[in-house]
Amino acid sequence: MTPLSIETRETASALVVRVTGDLGVGSGGNASARSICEHLQRALDQADGSRIVLDLSGMHYAWNDAIGAVFHMSPDNVAFVLNRDCAEAWNGLLSFVNPGWPQAYGARIRFESASTPGPDPA
């Protein structure tokens, strides 16, 4: 299991919180999920309404409900980049967090492959 790494950086168009590594499965990932939420909260406080990108495309996700908190705590200025290789697990979590997630979050969520990242999400 690859430990999580979380870094925050500013680009010309957004504050990007990038997470890489493996999120533990079930309760084994709760501490890491809390850490991601804390970093996102700091970004929300710092951004003062500016665009934020929570880039989880480099994070392997299998199953952990606690990470769902990032969707509850995120206003409309937060976009999400999720790991395409884990799309089935992400879809399950999103359906649990909000059964209407395609309408609620759809425009703010993009799936990318961790091995072939697209352009800077910001």
Secondary structure, DSSP 4 states (H G I P E B T S, - for coil): -PPPEEEEEE-SS-EEEEEEEEPPSGGGGHHHHHHHHHHHHHHHHHHTTS-EEEEEEEEE-S--GGGGHHHHT--TTEEEEEEGGGHHHHHHHHHHH-TTHHHHTGGGEEEE-SSS--S---
